[in-house]
Amino acid sequence: MKVKDIMTKNVACVNPESKVVEAAQLMQKHNVGSIPVVDQSGIVGIVTDRDIIVRNIAHGKNPCDTPVRDVMTGQVITASPDMDVDEVTKLMSEKQIRRVPVVENNMVVGMLALGDLATDNRFMMEASEALSEISKQK
C-alpha cells in the first residue's frame, strides 16, 4: 500500500512568521498535534504541540508575540505519496517520529501519523513496532 492511500489530506499549514498562538489554534481546530511550516518555496519545518510547550511556554515567552520559526523543527523528515507504507513506518521508527509530512514537488499534500496506521488493521503490527521503537530512549 502507498502513503497516498492512507495519509490525511487537506493539511493545515502555517508560515514561519505566523505567531505560535496561531499554530496552537490551528492544532485545536483540526485536532492535531503538529502543523507543517511552509513558505513560498515549500516546507521549511514542522511545529508540534511539544515544541510550543518546551521551546516557548516553558521559557516564559509569549505565544502571541513569538514567531513559529523560533520554535519549529527545521530538519523535517518527509515522505512522498508514492512511498510504500512499510518504508515510511521503518523511517518513523529509525528517526523516532510519530508524524511525517507527505510532500510532492516540495509542497505539502498530506500527513501520515502513527495514528493513521494504528486505525488500519492491515498496519496494526507495524504501528505497534514503530511506537515501541519511537518510545525507546537513546
FIVO-243707 format. One record per residue (C-alpha): residue number from 1; residue in one letter; x, y, z. Coordinates in steps of 0.25 Angstrom, whole numbers. Layout:
N
   nr  rest   east  north     up
  NUM     A      X      Y      Z
...
This chain:
138
   nr  rest   east  north     up
    1     M      0      0      0
    2     K      5     14     -3
    3     V      5     26      6
    4     K     -5     33     -2
    5     D    -15     22      1
    6     I    -15     25     16
    7     M    -10     39     18
    8     T    -18     50     23
    9     K    -21     60     12
   10     N    -24     75     13
   11     V    -14     78     24
   12     A    -14     92     31
   13     C      0     99     30
   14     V      6    111     36
   15     N     16    121     31
   16     P     29    123     38
   17     E     25    137     42
   18     S     12    133     48
   19     K     11    134     63
   20     V     11    122     72
   21     V     -3    124     77
   22     E     -8    123     62
   23     A     -1    110     61
   24     A     -7    105     74
   25     Q    -21    110     70
   26     L    -20    102     57
   27     M    -16     90     65
   28     Q    -28     91     73
   29     K    -37     94     62
   30     H    -32     82     54
   31     N    -30     73     66
   32     V    -15     70     62
   33     G     -2     71     69
   34     S      7     76     58
   35     I      6     86     47
   36     P     15     87     35
   37     V     22    101     33
   38     V     23    106     19
   39     D     27    118     11
   40     Q     27    121     -3
   41     S     38    111     -6
   42     G     30     99      1
   43     I     32     92     14
   44     V     43     98     23
   45     G     39     92     37
   46     I     29     86     46
   47     V     23     91     59
   48     T     18     81     69
   49     D     10     83     82
   50     R     22     79     89
   51     D     31     89     82
   52     I     21    100     87
   53     I     22     95    101
   54     V     37     93    102
   55     R     42    104     93
   56     N     32    115     96
   57     I     23    113    109
   58     A     34    107    118
   59     H     43    119    115
   60     G     32    129    119
   61     K     31    134    104
   62     N     18    140    100
   63     P     12    131     89
   64     C      5    143     83
   65     D     18    150     80
   66     T     27    138     77
   67     P     28    134     62
   68     V     27    120     59
   69     R     41    120     53
   70     D     46    122     67
   71     V     40    108     72
   72     M     39    100     60
   73     T     48     88     56
   74     G     55     91     43
   75     Q     60     78     39
   76     V     48     71     34
   77     I     47     56     30
   78     T     37     55     19
   79     A     30     44     11
   80     S     25     44     -3
   81     P     11     40     -7
   82     D     17     28    -15
   83     M     25     22     -4
   84     D     21      9      2
   85     V     15     10     16
   86     D     25     -1     21
   87     E     36      8     17
   88     V     31     20     24
   89     T     28     12     36
   90     K     42      8     37
   91     L     47     22     35
   92     M     38     27     46
   93     S     44     16     55
   94     E     58     20     52
   95     K     56     35     53
   96     Q     47     33     65
   97     I     36     42     60
   98     R     21     40     60
   99     R     17     49     49
  100     V     22     51     35
  101     P     18     62     25
  102     V     15     56     11
  103     V     22     65      1
  104     E     21     65    -14
  105     N     29     76    -22
  106     N     33     82     -9
  107     M     18     85     -6
  108     V     11     78      6
  109     V      0     69      0
  110     G     -3     61     13
  111     M      1     56     27
  112     L      4     42     31
  113     A      3     39     46
  114     L      5     27     54
  115     G    -10     28     58
  116     D    -13     26     43
  117     L     -6     13     43
  118     A    -12      9     56
  119     T    -26     10     52
  120     D    -24      2     39
  121     N    -24    -13     43
  122     R    -14    -16     32
  123     F     -3     -8     39
  124     M     -6    -10     54
  125     M      7    -19     56
  126     E     15     -8     48
  127     A      9      3     56
  128     S     12     -5     69
  129     E     26     -8     66
  130     A     28      7     61
  131     L     23     12     74
  132     S     32      3     82
  133     E     44      8     75
  134     I     40     22     76
  135     S     37     21     91
  136     K     51     16     93
  137     Q     61     25     99
  138     K     74     28     92
